[in-house]
Amino acid sequence: MLTLGLGVAAAAWAPARLAEGATGAIAGALVGGLTFAALAALPAVAPGGPLWLEALARYPALVAMPLGWLAARALPAAADAGEPVVG
């Protein structure tokens, strides 16, 4: 239980801390947390799945953290109100 708790905390918290803006932080936390929950619940929902899927379900943080980080980095930070947006 401790390992699952630390895994979900890392999968949701780390992408939020690495994001550049509030929108990216929310998206990273949601994607990381939901991916972790889906992979952790996979053996109970669909027993007897493929071997590679069981390996991912055993360590869901290894998939959830990078996906959360990608979601957090994909959304740009909001521009300051006083500066024009160039790009």
C-alpha positions, 0 to 999 in steps of 0.5 A: 500500500505504501508503494502504491501511495508513493507511486500515485503521489509521484505520478501526480505531483512531479509533473505538476511541479515541473510545469511552466504554468497553472494549466500545465500543472493541472493537466500533468497532475490529471494525466499522471494520476489517472494513468496511474490509477488505470494501470494499477486497476488493470489486473482487477478489471481485466485479468489474464491480459498480455504479459507486457501489459501485466508488467506495466500494471506492476509498476504503473508509475514508470508509465504515468510519470512520463505521460504526466510530464509530457502533458504538463510540458505540452501546455505553454505558460500563460503570457504576462498581461503587460508583455505582447505574445510573440511567436 
